[in-house]
Amino acid sequence: MKPPHIHRPKLDLHSVTVQTVIELAIGSVLIVALMRWVES
Protein backbone atom coordinates (compact mmCIF):
# COMPACT_ATOMS: atom_id res chain seq x y z
CA MET A 1 0.00 0.00 0.00
CA LYS A 2 2.84 2.43 0.76
CA PRO A 3 4.77 2.46 -2.59
CA PRO A 4 1.95 4.13 -4.63
CA HIS A 5 1.71 6.96 -2.08
CA ILE A 6 5.47 7.55 -2.21
CA HIS A 7 5.58 7.29 -6.00
CA ARG A 8 2.78 9.71 -6.96
CA PRO A 9 4.19 12.97 -5.49
CA LYS A 10 7.44 12.50 -7.45
CA LEU A 11 5.53 12.14 -10.74
CA ASP A 12 3.36 15.18 -9.94
CA LEU A 13 6.39 17.25 -8.92
CA HIS A 14 8.22 16.22 -12.10
CA SER A 15 5.29 17.17 -14.35
CA VAL A 16 4.93 20.51 -12.56
CA THR A 17 8.66 21.19 -12.99
CA VAL A 18 8.53 20.36 -16.71
CA GLN A 19 5.46 22.59 -17.15
CA THR A 20 7.21 25.45 -15.33
CA VAL A 21 10.34 25.10 -17.48
CA ILE A 22 8.24 25.10 -20.67
CA GLU A 23 6.33 28.20 -19.52
CA LEU A 24 9.57 30.01 -18.65
CA ALA A 25 11.03 29.09 -22.06
CA ILE A 26 7.95 30.39 -23.89
CA GLY A 27 7.96 33.54 -21.75
CA SER A 28 11.63 34.27 -22.45
CA VAL A 29 11.12 33.73 -26.19
CA LEU A 30 8.17 36.15 -26.18
CA ILE A 31 10.22 38.76 -24.26
CA VAL A 32 13.12 38.48 -26.73
CA ALA A 33 10.73 38.74 -29.69
CA LEU A 34 9.04 41.79 -28.13
CA MET A 35 12.38 43.52 -27.45
CA ARG A 36 13.56 42.91 -31.03
CA TRP A 37 10.21 44.22 -32.37
CA VAL A 38 10.55 47.38 -30.24
CA GLU A 39 14.15 47.95 -31.40
CA SER A 40 13.27 47.62 -35.11
Secondary structure, DSSP 8 states (H G I E B T S, - for coil): -HHHHHHHHHHHHHHHHHHHHHHHHHHHHHHHHHHHHHH-
